[in-house]
Amino acid sequence: MGNADYEYPSMMNNGESIGLGIHRVEIPPPQPFFKSLKNTVKETLFPDDPLRQFKNQTPFRKFVLGVQYFFPIFEWGSRYNFGFFKSDLIAGITIASLAIPQGISYAKLGNLPPILGLYSSFIPPLVYALMGSSRDLAVGTVAVGSLLMASMLGNEVNASENPTLYLHLAFTATFFAGLFEVALGFFRLGFIVDFLSHATIVGFMGGAATVVILQQLKGILGLEHFTHATDVVSVLRSVFTQTHQWRWESAVLGFCFLFYLMLAKFFSQKRPKLFWISAMAPLTSVILGTILVYITHAEKHGVEVIGELKKGLNPPSIMDLSFGSKYMTTAIKTGIVTGVISLAEGIAVGRSFAMFKNYHIDGNKEMIAFGMMNIVGSCTSCYLTTGPFSRSAVNFNAGCKTAVSNIVMALAVMVTLLLLTPLFHFTPLVVLSSIIIAAMLGLIDYNAAIHLWHVDKFDFLVCISAYIGVVFGNIEIGLVMAVGLSLLRVLLFVARPRTLVLGNIPDSMIYRNVEQYPNTNNVPGVLILDIGAPIYFTNSSYLRERISRWIDDEEEKLKSSGETTLKYVILDMGAVGNIDTSGISMFEEVKKNLDRRDLKLVLANPGAEVMKKLNKAKFIETLGQEWMFLTVGEAVEACNFMLHSCKPKTSTDDASQKWSNNV
């Protein structure tokens, strides 16, 4: 099956064979180690080159730019005008009408005092307005973060039996969430959040929303005792083993308000200009529910109410941070997990709306902003906050122009804290449950899951795994399952890269996958393989075996068809961005194997990093630089030239030497 003895025709001295335009593959000039390391670190941590704006600037200008970098309000504040303010005022009041009832609802969901929901809608938005780079993000508490905190802290401390310790751990977890977020942003490690893929987030959010909805059956049915577990089996068991304690008054009130909220949302979706109807619906429900309970004294007939809310602004809580508690590990773990989830949601929401308005937000700056508002919030009686989608969508639709809308919202909440908290005394908890259910139904994105099924079955598996893990296990299990499957996929991509056989598209010098382009032509005597990934220790053994199998398959195919025997194996290296020592060893073994079978190894389109390492490893000398080509087309042309122009006199090695001397 090997090559016969051939004699090759002479080549021109300028490096071009007769009738061929063969270009030499250059070896990049060597670079000092520290310069290479610097470039690698820069591309890893500073892909957006944030220091570019400081070049060739005076010290004072650098100081101003530095202040504007960390506090973007000083950059756009100078261009702020009354027209912007009118838009931000309307948007801020609108999102305040949503933030107040949602804040109270989500605090209850997190087993925290309802007033904390209002505290968390006052201080953090002010911090974000100073440091955030998104014009549309509306800051506040989120249902998923609240439930996650309740689940993780509730496993260690019962909020009913020891409310003070639970509250202090919530503040501590919020502090560590902020510290972790700031660290990610400061050290430019935002790519860690990217491990939460779109499929993971869709499944996780959908599962968490389902769990939240099921948890609200306690409020809808007026149950006093309810399971602390979050899985669907435990929740349904808790519901249906207490049928004798269901309160029909509470259920009727809850479903009526839920119907009103869903109707308002449906109407606003049909007529986007009337978005304010849906935005005002939660506050309207709270007002109507409070009036109804006050008039009918429904609290005496099984309808639970919020009760007294403390008047006044956020009290300091810095002394409540439990750094010396035996539950410190739980607080740190809760902070890191909730911090990552809130970052993923907040940055995704911010980027989505930035895309609509055609501006850019810096993910690392956003992390620092989120982190600082949680650190400051933990010291001022606030718990975990981020940029929830529902509130940000209302802010966007209300026509906000800048982050001043967050300031307006915070001022509206401040007025509520100072003057209006007594009015919430008779607010029924069932209305809060209805508000949460209405908000959570929008997070179950079944259309996205269907889209994943049609586009990528593995992504759909990741999505469903996250959903099932959250719904039938708990939130941590669902998150671990989804992230684990996503990492497994990344490892499979690295460890089992695609290798494809290429063929020639008729009447061209283009070579493409023979399965994708069935009309391609095989090149007689030449096997062309495309390697689709960098070559590392994780995949070098696999690639060695896979290349060998491709060669075996090709030789069997040629033998059965009686066609020209195989003489050359061309490896297209265009997608091989890098290679390590294991990969180089793999090439050496492949070459030895091909030499034993009287086949010639040819490399096409090797990149600079690959050439540099192959040169240092002396593999180029072993292979011969004349067997390395800029393109697959040139490699095939050279192989064809030698196949059809040589005479059976000189051995293959002698012919290769002649080719080398002339090229």
C-alpha positions as CSV (number, residue, x, y, z in Angstrom):
1,M,0.0,0.0,0.0
2,G,3.0,2.3,0.2
3,N,4.8,4.5,-2.2
4,A,6.8,2.9,-5.1
5,D,10.3,4.2,-5.9
6,Y,9.9,7.6,-7.7
7,E,12.2,10.3,-9.1
8,Y,10.8,13.8,-8.8
9,P,11.5,16.5,-11.3
10,S,13.6,19.4,-10.4
11,M,12.2,22.6,-8.7
12,M,12.9,26.2,-9.2
13,N,15.4,27.8,-6.8
14,N,13.0,30.6,-5.7
15,G,10.9,28.2,-3.7
16,E,8.2,27.6,-6.3
17,S,7.7,24.2,-8.0
18,I,7.2,24.2,-11.8
19,G,3.7,25.3,-12.4
20,L,3.0,25.6,-8.7
21,G,2.8,28.6,-6.3
22,I,3.9,27.0,-3.1
23,H,4.4,29.5,-0.2
24,R,6.7,28.8,2.7
25,V,5.1,28.5,6.2
26,E,7.0,30.9,8.4
27,I,8.0,30.3,12.0
28,P,7.1,33.3,14.1
29,P,9.9,35.2,15.7
30,P,10.7,34.1,19.3
31,Q,9.3,36.2,22.1
32,P,10.6,36.5,25.7
33,F,8.7,34.3,28.1
34,F,7.5,37.2,30.2
35,K,6.2,39.1,27.2
36,S,4.2,36.0,26.1
37,L,2.9,35.6,29.7
38,K,1.9,39.2,29.8
39,N,0.0,38.9,26.5
40,T,-1.7,35.7,27.7
41,V,-2.8,37.3,31.0
42,K,-4.0,40.4,29.2
43,E,-6.1,38.5,26.7
44,T,-7.6,36.4,29.6
45,L,-8.3,39.1,32.1
46,F,-8.4,42.3,30.0
47,P,-10.0,41.4,26.6
48,D,-11.7,44.8,26.5
49,D,-8.5,46.7,27.2
50,P,-9.9,49.0,29.9
51,L,-6.7,50.9,30.4
52,R,-6.6,52.1,26.7
53,Q,-8.4,55.4,27.7
54,F,-5.6,56.3,30.2
55,K,-2.8,56.3,27.6
56,N,-1.1,59.6,26.9
57,Q,-3.3,61.4,29.4
58,T,-2.2,63.9,32.1
59,P,-2.2,62.8,35.7
60,F,-5.3,64.9,36.5
61,R,-7.1,63.5,33.4
62,K,-6.2,60.0,34.5
63,F,-7.7,60.7,37.9
64,V,-10.9,62.0,36.4
65,L,-11.2,59.0,34.1
66,G,-10.5,56.7,37.0
67,V,-13.3,58.3,39.0
68,Q,-15.6,58.0,36.0
69,Y,-14.7,54.4,35.4
70,F,-15.7,53.3,38.9
71,F,-18.6,55.9,39.2
72,P,-20.2,56.2,35.7
73,I,-22.7,58.8,37.0
74,F,-19.9,61.4,36.8
75,E,-19.4,60.5,33.1
76,W,-23.0,60.8,31.9
77,G,-24.2,63.2,34.7
78,S,-22.7,66.2,32.9
79,R,-25.0,65.5,29.9
80,Y,-28.1,65.0,32.0
81,N,-31.0,67.3,31.2
82,F,-34.6,68.1,32.1
83,G,-36.0,65.9,29.3
84,F,-34.1,62.9,30.7
85,F,-35.4,63.7,34.2
86,K,-39.1,63.7,33.1
87,S,-38.6,60.3,31.6
88,D,-36.7,59.0,34.6
89,L,-39.3,60.4,37.0
90,I,-42.2,58.6,35.4
91,A,-40.1,55.4,35.1
92,G,-39.0,55.6,38.8
93,I,-42.5,56.1,40.1
94,T,-43.8,53.3,38.0
95,I,-41.1,50.8,39.2
96,A,-41.6,52.0,42.8
97,S,-45.3,50.9,42.5
98,L,-44.0,47.4,41.6
99,A,-41.0,47.4,44.0
100,I,-42.9,48.0,47.1
101,P,-45.3,45.0,47.0
102,Q,-42.7,42.8,45.4
103,G,-40.1,43.7,48.1
104,I,-42.5,42.8,50.9
105,S,-43.5,39.6,49.1
106,Y,-39.9,38.4,48.4
107,A,-38.8,39.1,51.9
108,K,-41.6,36.9,53.2
109,L,-40.5,34.3,50.7
110,G,-37.0,34.4,52.2
111,N,-38.4,33.9,55.7
112,L,-37.3,37.4,56.5
113,P,-39.2,40.4,58.1
114,P,-41.3,42.1,55.4
115,I,-39.8,45.4,56.1
116,L,-36.5,44.2,54.8
117,G,-37.9,44.1,51.4
118,L,-38.5,47.8,51.6
119,Y,-35.1,48.5,53.1
120,S,-33.5,46.5,50.2
121,S,-35.4,48.7,47.7
122,F,-33.9,51.9,49.2
123,I,-30.2,51.8,49.8
124,P,-29.0,49.3,47.0
125,P,-30.6,51.3,44.1
126,L,-28.8,54.4,45.3
127,V,-25.5,52.6,45.3
128,Y,-26.1,51.1,41.8
129,A,-27.1,54.5,40.4
130,L,-23.6,55.8,41.3
131,M,-21.6,52.7,40.2
132,G,-23.8,50.8,37.6
133,S,-23.3,51.2,33.9
134,S,-26.7,50.0,32.8
135,R,-29.4,52.7,32.0
136,D,-32.3,50.3,32.2
137,L,-31.6,47.9,35.2
138,A,-34.0,48.4,38.1
139,V,-32.4,47.1,41.3
140,G,-34.2,45.1,43.9
141,T,-34.7,41.8,45.6
142,V,-35.6,38.7,43.5
143,A,-37.7,35.6,44.2
144,V,-35.1,33.1,43.2
145,G,-32.4,34.6,45.4
146,S,-34.8,34.9,48.3
147,L,-35.9,31.3,48.0
148,L,-32.3,30.1,47.6
149,M,-31.2,32.0,50.7
150,A,-34.2,30.6,52.6
151,S,-33.4,27.1,51.5
152,M,-29.7,27.1,52.2
153,L,-29.9,29.0,55.6
154,G,-33.0,27.1,56.6
155,N,-31.2,23.9,56.5
156,E,-29.1,25.1,59.4
157,V,-31.2,27.5,61.3
158,N,-35.0,27.6,61.7
159,A,-36.3,31.1,61.0
160,S,-39.3,30.6,63.2
161,E,-37.5,29.2,66.2
162,N,-34.4,31.5,66.0
163,P,-35.4,34.6,63.9
164,T,-32.6,36.8,65.2
165,L,-29.8,34.3,64.3
166,Y,-31.4,33.7,61.0
167,L,-31.6,37.4,60.2
168,H,-27.9,37.9,61.1
169,L,-26.9,35.0,58.9
170,A,-28.9,36.5,56.1
171,F,-27.0,39.8,56.5
172,T,-23.7,37.9,56.6
173,A,-24.5,35.8,53.5
174,T,-25.4,39.1,51.7
175,F,-22.0,40.6,52.8
176,F,-20.1,37.6,51.4
177,A,-22.2,37.6,48.2
178,G,-21.1,41.2,47.7
179,L,-17.5,40.5,48.6
180,F,-17.4,37.7,46.1
181,E,-19.0,39.8,43.4
182,V,-16.5,42.6,43.9
183,A,-13.6,40.2,43.9
184,L,-14.8,38.7,40.6
185,G,-15.1,42.2,39.0
186,F,-11.9,43.6,40.5
187,F,-9.8,40.6,39.4
188,R,-11.5,40.5,36.0
189,L,-12.8,36.9,36.6
190,G,-16.3,37.5,35.2
191,F,-15.8,34.6,32.8
192,I,-16.6,32.3,35.8
193,V,-20.2,33.3,35.5
194,D,-20.2,32.2,31.9
195,F,-20.2,28.6,33.1
196,L,-23.9,29.2,33.8
197,S,-25.0,28.6,30.2
198,H,-28.2,29.9,28.7
199,A,-29.7,26.3,29.0
200,T,-28.7,26.1,32.6
201,I,-30.3,29.4,33.5
202,V,-33.5,28.6,31.6
203,G,-33.9,25.3,33.4
204,F,-32.8,26.6,36.8
205,M,-35.1,29.7,36.7
206,G,-38.0,27.6,35.5
207,G,-37.5,25.1,38.3
208,A,-37.0,27.7,40.9
209,A,-40.2,29.5,39.7
210,T,-42.1,26.3,39.9
211,V,-40.9,25.7,43.5
212,V,-41.8,29.3,44.4
213,I,-45.3,28.9,43.0
214,L,-45.8,25.7,44.9
215,Q,-44.5,27.4,48.1
216,Q,-47.2,30.1,47.8
217,L,-50.0,27.5,48.2
218,K,-49.4,28.0,51.9
219,G,-50.5,31.6,51.6
220,I,-53.3,30.9,49.0
221,L,-54.9,28.2,51.2
222,G,-54.2,30.0,54.5
223,L,-52.2,27.2,56.0
224,E,-50.4,27.9,59.3
225,H,-48.0,24.9,59.2
226,F,-46.1,24.2,56.1
227,T,-43.0,22.1,55.1
228,H,-39.6,23.8,54.9
229,A,-38.6,21.5,52.1
230,T,-38.7,22.9,48.6
231,D,-39.2,19.7,46.5
232,V,-42.5,19.2,44.8
233,V,-43.3,15.9,46.7
234,S,-42.8,17.4,50.1
235,V,-44.8,20.5,49.2
236,L,-47.8,18.6,47.7
237,R,-47.7,16.2,50.7
238,S,-47.9,19.2,53.1
239,V,-50.8,20.6,51.1
240,F,-52.9,17.5,50.7
241,T,-52.4,16.2,54.2
242,Q,-53.9,19.4,55.6
243,T,-57.1,19.6,53.5
244,H,-59.1,20.0,56.7
245,Q,-57.2,23.3,57.4
246,W,-57.8,24.9,54.0
247,R,-59.4,28.4,54.3
248,W,-61.9,29.0,51.5
249,E,-61.9,32.7,52.3
250,S,-58.2,33.0,51.7
251,A,-58.4,30.8,48.6
252,V,-61.2,32.8,47.0
253,L,-59.4,36.1,47.7
254,G,-56.1,34.7,46.4
255,F,-57.4,33.3,43.1
256,C,-59.4,36.5,42.4
257,F,-56.3,38.7,42.7
258,L,-54.2,36.2,40.8
259,F,-56.8,36.3,38.0
260,Y,-56.7,40.1,38.1
261,L,-52.9,40.2,37.9
262,M,-52.7,37.7,35.0
263,L,-55.5,39.6,33.1
264,A,-53.5,42.9,33.6
265,K,-50.3,41.2,32.3
266,F,-52.1,39.7,29.3
267,F,-53.7,43.1,28.4
268,S,-50.3,44.9,28.7
269,Q,-48.7,42.2,26.5
270,K,-51.4,42.7,23.8
271,R,-51.0,46.5,24.0
272,P,-47.4,47.3,25.0
273,K,-48.1,51.1,25.3
274,L,-50.3,50.2,28.2
275,F,-47.5,48.5,30.1
276,W,-48.4,50.6,33.2
277,I,-51.5,48.6,33.8
278,S,-49.5,45.5,34.5
279,A,-46.9,47.5,36.4
280,M,-49.5,49.1,38.7
281,A,-51.5,45.9,39.2
282,P,-49.4,44.6,42.2
283,L,-49.7,47.9,44.1
284,T,-53.4,48.1,43.1
285,S,-53.9,44.6,44.5
286,V,-52.2,45.5,47.7
287,I,-54.4,48.6,48.1
288,L,-57.6,46.8,47.2
289,G,-56.8,43.8,49.4
290,T,-55.9,46.0,52.4
291,I,-59.1,48.0,52.1
292,L,-61.2,44.8,51.7
293,V,-59.6,43.2,54.8
294,Y,-60.0,46.4,56.8
295,I,-63.7,46.8,55.9
296,T,-64.7,43.1,56.3
297,H,-62.3,42.3,59.2
298,A,-61.3,39.2,57.2
299,E,-58.2,38.8,59.5
300,K,-60.7,37.4,62.0
301,H,-61.8,34.8,59.5
302,G,-58.6,33.0,58.6
303,V,-57.0,35.6,56.3
304,E,-53.5,36.4,57.6
305,V,-52.2,39.9,57.4
306,I,-48.7,41.4,57.4
307,G,-49.2,43.2,60.7
308,E,-47.1,46.1,62.0
309,L,-44.3,47.3,59.8
310,K,-41.6,49.4,61.6
311,K,-41.6,53.0,60.6
312,G,-38.3,54.7,59.7
313,L,-35.3,54.3,57.4
314,N,-32.8,51.5,57.4
315,P,-31.2,50.9,60.8
316,P,-27.5,50.0,60.7
317,S,-26.8,46.2,60.8
318,I,-23.0,46.2,60.5
319,M,-22.8,44.9,64.1
320,D,-25.2,42.1,63.2
321,L,-22.8,40.5,60.8
322,S,-22.0,37.1,62.3
323,F,-18.3,36.6,61.5
324,G,-17.6,34.5,64.6
325,S,-20.7,32.3,64.3
326,K,-20.4,28.5,64.1
327,Y,-22.6,28.9,61.0
328,M,-20.0,31.0,59.3
329,T,-19.3,28.3,56.6
330,T,-23.0,28.2,55.8
331,A,-23.2,31.9,55.4
332,I,-20.1,31.9,53.1
333,K,-21.5,29.1,51.0
334,T,-24.9,30.8,50.7
335,G,-23.3,34.1,49.8
336,I,-21.2,32.6,47.0
337,V,-24.0,30.6,45.5
338,T,-26.6,33.4,45.7
339,G,-24.0,35.9,44.5
340,V,-23.2,33.9,41.3
341,I,-27.0,33.4,40.6
342,S,-27.7,37.1,41.1
343,L,-24.8,38.1,38.9
344,A,-25.9,35.8,36.1
345,E,-29.4,37.2,36.2
346,G,-28.4,40.8,36.6
347,I,-25.8,40.9,33.9
348,A,-27.9,38.9,31.5
349,V,-30.8,41.3,32.0
350,G,-28.6,44.4,31.7
351,R,-27.0,43.2,28.5
352,S,-30.4,42.3,27.0
353,F,-31.7,45.8,27.4
354,A,-28.4,47.4,26.4
355,M,-28.7,45.5,23.1
356,F,-32.1,47.0,22.5
357,K,-30.8,50.6,23.0
358,N,-27.5,49.9,21.2
359,Y,-25.0,50.7,24.0
360,H,-22.4,48.6,25.9
361,I,-22.2,47.7,29.6
362,D,-19.0,46.4,31.2
363,G,-19.6,43.1,32.9
364,N,-16.7,43.5,35.3
365,K,-17.9,47.0,36.3
366,E,-21.4,45.6,36.8
367,M,-20.0,43.0,39.2
368,I,-18.3,45.6,41.2
369,A,-21.5,47.7,41.3
370,F,-23.6,44.6,42.4
371,G,-21.0,43.7,45.0
372,M,-20.8,47.1,46.5
373,M,-24.5,47.5,46.7
374,N,-24.7,44.2,48.5
375,I,-21.8,45.0,50.9
376,V,-23.4,48.4,51.7
377,G,-26.8,46.7,51.9
378,S,-25.7,44.1,54.4
379,C,-24.5,46.9,56.7
380,T,-27.9,48.7,56.4
381,S,-30.4,46.0,57.1
382,C,-30.7,44.8,53.4
383,Y,-30.5,41.4,52.0
384,L,-29.5,40.1,48.5
385,T,-30.3,42.4,45.6
386,T,-29.7,42.3,41.9
387,G,-31.4,43.5,38.7
388,P,-34.6,41.4,38.3
389,F,-36.0,41.0,34.8
390,S,-39.6,42.0,35.7
391,R,-38.7,45.3,37.3
392,S,-36.1,46.1,34.7
393,A,-38.7,45.4,31.9
394,V,-41.1,47.8,33.5
395,N,-38.3,50.4,33.8
396,F,-37.4,49.9,30.1
397,N,-41.0,50.1,28.9
398,A,-41.6,53.2,31.1
399,G,-39.0,55.0,29.0
400,C,-36.2,55.4,31.5
401,K,-33.1,57.2,30.2
402,T,-30.5,56.8,32.9
403,A,-30.0,55.2,36.3
404,V,-31.7,58.2,37.9
405,S,-34.9,56.1,37.7
406,N,-33.4,54.0,40.5
407,I,-32.9,57.1,42.5
408,V,-36.5,58.1,42.0
409,M,-37.7,54.6,43.0
410,A,-35.5,54.8,46.1
411,L,-36.9,58.1,47.1
412,A,-40.4,56.8,46.7
413,V,-39.6,53.9,48.9
414,M,-38.0,56.3,51.4
415,V,-41.3,58.2,51.6
416,T,-43.1,54.9,52.1
417,L,-40.8,53.9,54.9
418,L,-41.1,57.3,56.7
419,L,-44.9,57.8,56.3
420,L,-46.8,55.0,54.8
421,T,-45.8,51.7,56.5
422,P,-48.7,51.8,58.9
423,L,-51.1,51.5,55.9
424,F,-49.7,48.0,55.2
425,H,-50.9,46.6,58.5
426,F,-54.0,45.0,57.1
427,T,-52.4,43.9,53.8
428,P,-53.4,40.2,53.4
429,L,-50.5,37.7,52.9
430,V,-52.6,35.9,50.2
431,V,-52.3,39.0,48.0
432,L,-48.5,38.8,48.3
433,S,-48.7,35.1,47.4
434,S,-50.7,36.1,44.3
435,I,-48.2,38.7,43.3
436,I,-45.3,36.2,43.6
437,I,-47.2,33.6,41.6
438,A,-48.0,36.1,38.8
439,A,-44.4,37.2,38.6
440,M,-43.0,33.6,38.7
441,L,-45.2,32.3,35.9
442,G,-43.3,34.6,33.5
443,L,-40.0,32.9,34.5
444,I,-41.1,29.4,33.3
445,D,-40.0,29.9,29.7
446,Y,-41.3,26.8,28.0
447,N,-40.8,28.4,24.5
448,A,-37.0,28.6,25.2
449,A,-37.0,24.9,26.3
450,I,-38.8,23.9,23.0
451,H,-36.3,26.0,21.1
452,L,-33.4,24.2,22.8
453,W,-35.0,20.9,21.9
454,H,-35.1,21.8,18.2
455,V,-31.6,23.3,18.1
456,D,-29.5,21.3,20.5
457,K,-30.6,18.2,22.3
458,F,-27.7,18.2,24.8
459,D,-28.6,21.8,25.8
460,F,-32.2,20.7,26.3
461,L,-30.9,17.8,28.5
462,V,-29.0,20.4,30.6
463,C,-32.1,22.6,30.8
464,I,-34.4,19.7,31.9
465,S,-31.8,18.3,34.3
466,A,-31.6,21.7,36.1
467,Y,-35.4,21.9,36.2
468,I,-35.9,18.4,37.5
469,G,-33.1,18.7,40.0
470,V,-34.6,21.9,41.4
471,V,-38.2,20.7,41.4
472,F,-37.7,17.1,42.7
473,G,-34.5,17.7,44.8
474,N,-33.6,21.2,45.9
475,I,-32.1,24.3,44.4
476,E,-28.6,23.3,45.2
477,I,-29.0,19.9,43.6
478,G,-30.5,21.4,40.4
479,L,-27.7,23.9,40.1
480,V,-25.0,21.3,40.6
481,M,-26.6,19.0,38.1
482,A,-26.9,21.7,35.4
483,V,-23.4,23.1,35.9
484,G,-22.0,19.6,36.1
485,L,-23.5,18.6,32.7
486,S,-22.4,21.9,31.2
487,L,-18.8,21.2,32.3
488,L,-19.1,17.7,31.1
489,R,-20.0,19.0,27.7
490,V,-17.0,21.4,27.7
491,L,-14.7,18.4,28.6
492,L,-16.2,16.3,25.8
493,F,-15.6,19.2,23.3
494,V,-11.9,19.3,24.5
495,A,-11.4,15.6,25.0
496,R,-13.2,14.4,21.9
497,P,-12.7,17.0,19.1
498,R,-14.3,16.5,15.8
499,T,-12.1,15.1,12.9
500,L,-13.6,15.3,9.4
501,V,-12.6,14.1,6.0
502,L,-12.4,16.9,3.5
503,G,-13.1,16.8,-0.2
504,N,-12.6,19.2,-3.1
505,I,-15.5,21.3,-4.2
506,P,-15.6,21.0,-8.0
507,D,-14.0,23.7,-10.1
508,S,-12.4,25.3,-7.0
509,M,-9.4,25.1,-4.6
510,I,-11.8,24.9,-1.7
511,Y,-11.9,21.8,0.6
512,R,-14.9,21.1,2.8
513,N,-16.5,18.3,4.9
514,V,-17.6,15.5,2.6
515,E,-20.7,14.8,4.7
516,Q,-21.8,18.5,4.6
517,Y,-21.0,18.7,0.9
518,P,-21.8,15.4,-0.8
519,N,-20.8,16.7,-4.2
520,T,-17.2,17.1,-3.2
521,N,-14.5,15.0,-5.1
522,N,-12.0,12.8,-3.4
523,V,-8.3,13.4,-4.2
524,P,-6.8,10.2,-5.5
525,G,-4.0,8.9,-3.3
526,V,-4.6,11.7,-0.7
527,L,-6.5,11.6,2.6
528,I,-7.4,15.1,3.9
529,L,-8.4,15.3,7.6
530,D,-9.6,18.4,9.5
531,I,-8.8,18.6,13.2
532,G,-11.4,20.8,14.9
533,A,-9.8,21.8,18.2
534,P,-6.5,22.6,20.0
535,I,-4.5,19.5,20.8
536,Y,-3.8,19.0,24.4
537,F,-3.0,16.1,26.8
538,T,-6.8,15.5,27.2
539,N,-7.3,14.6,23.5
540,S,-3.9,13.7,22.1
541,S,-4.4,9.9,22.6
542,Y,-7.9,10.1,21.1
543,L,-6.7,12.0,18.0
544,R,-3.8,9.5,17.5
545,E,-6.3,6.6,17.4
546,R,-8.9,8.5,15.4
547,I,-6.4,9.5,12.7
548,S,-5.2,5.8,12.5
549,R,-8.8,4.7,12.1
550,W,-9.5,7.2,9.3
551,I,-6.4,5.9,7.5
552,D,-7.5,2.3,8.0
553,D,-11.0,3.1,6.7
554,E,-9.6,5.0,3.7
555,E,-7.2,2.1,2.8
556,E,-10.0,-0.5,3.0
557,K,-12.2,1.7,0.9
558,L,-9.6,2.2,-1.8
559,K,-8.6,-1.5,-1.7
560,S,-12.3,-2.6,-2.2
561,S,-12.8,-0.2,-5.0
562,G,-9.5,-0.9,-6.8
563,E,-8.6,2.8,-6.9
564,T,-5.2,4.5,-6.5
565,T,-3.4,3.5,-3.3
566,L,-3.1,6.0,-0.4
567,K,0.2,7.8,-0.4
568,Y,-0.4,11.1,1.5
569,V,-2.2,12.1,4.7
570,I,-2.9,15.9,5.0
571,L,-3.9,17.3,8.3
572,D,-5.7,20.7,8.2
573,M,-4.5,22.5,11.2
574,G,-6.6,25.7,10.7
575,A,-8.7,25.1,13.9
576,V,-5.7,24.0,16.0
577,G,-5.1,27.2,18.0
578,N,-2.6,25.7,20.3
579,I,-0.7,22.5,21.1
580,D,1.1,21.2,24.2
581,T,3.9,18.7,24.6
582,S,1.5,15.7,24.6
583,G,0.1,16.9,21.3
584,I,3.6,17.2,19.8
585,S,4.4,13.6,21.0
586,M,1.2,12.5,19.3
587,F,2.4,14.0,16.0
588,E,5.7,12.2,16.4
589,E,3.9,8.9,17.0
590,V,1.6,9.5,14.0
591,K,4.6,10.3,11.8
592,K,6.4,7.1,12.9
593,N,3.3,5.1,12.2
594,L,2.8,6.6,8.8
595,D,6.5,6.0,8.0
596,R,6.1,2.3,8.8
597,R,3.2,2.2,6.4
598,D,5.1,4.1,3.7
599,L,2.7,7.0,3.9
600,K,3.7,10.7,4.1
601,L,2.4,13.1,6.7
602,V,1.6,16.6,5.4
603,L,0.5,19.6,7.6
604,A,-1.6,22.5,6.2
605,N,-2.4,25.9,7.7
606,P,-0.6,25.6,11.0
607,G,-1.0,28.6,13.2
608,A,1.8,30.8,14.7
609,E,1.5,29.2,18.2
610,V,1.6,25.7,16.8
611,M,4.6,26.5,14.5
612,K,6.5,28.0,17.4
613,K,6.1,24.9,19.6
614,L,6.7,22.5,16.8
615,N,9.9,24.3,16.0
616,K,11.1,24.3,19.6
617,A,10.4,20.6,19.8
618,K,12.5,20.0,16.6
619,F,9.4,18.4,15.0
620,I,9.7,20.6,11.9
621,E,13.2,19.3,11.3
622,T,11.9,15.7,11.7
623,L,9.0,16.2,9.3
624,G,10.7,18.6,6.9
625,Q,9.4,22.1,6.4
626,E,8.8,21.4,2.8
627,W,5.8,19.2,4.0
628,M,4.1,22.2,5.6
629,F,1.8,24.4,3.6
630,L,-0.2,27.5,4.0
631,T,-3.5,26.0,2.7
632,V,-5.0,22.7,2.0
633,G,-5.2,23.6,-1.7
634,E,-1.4,24.1,-1.9
635,A,-0.8,20.9,0.0
636,V,-3.0,18.9,-2.4
637,E,-1.5,20.6,-5.4
638,A,2.0,19.7,-4.3
639,C,1.1,16.1,-3.5
640,N,-0.6,15.8,-6.9
641,F,2.4,17.2,-8.6
642,M,4.7,14.7,-7.1
643,L,2.3,11.8,-7.7
644,H,1.9,12.5,-11.4
645,S,5.3,13.9,-12.2
646,C,7.8,11.4,-10.7
647,K,9.5,8.4,-12.3
648,P,9.9,5.0,-10.5
649,K,13.6,5.2,-9.9
650,T,14.4,7.1,-6.7
651,S,13.1,6.1,-3.3
652,T,10.5,8.3,-1.6
653,D,13.0,9.6,0.9
654,D,15.4,10.6,-1.9
655,A,12.5,12.3,-3.7
656,S,11.5,14.1,-0.5
657,Q,15.1,15.3,-0.2
658,K,15.0,16.7,-3.7
659,W,11.7,18.5,-2.9
660,S,13.2,19.8,0.3
661,N,16.4,21.1,-1.5
662,N,14.4,23.0,-4.1
663,V,11.6,24.3,-1.9
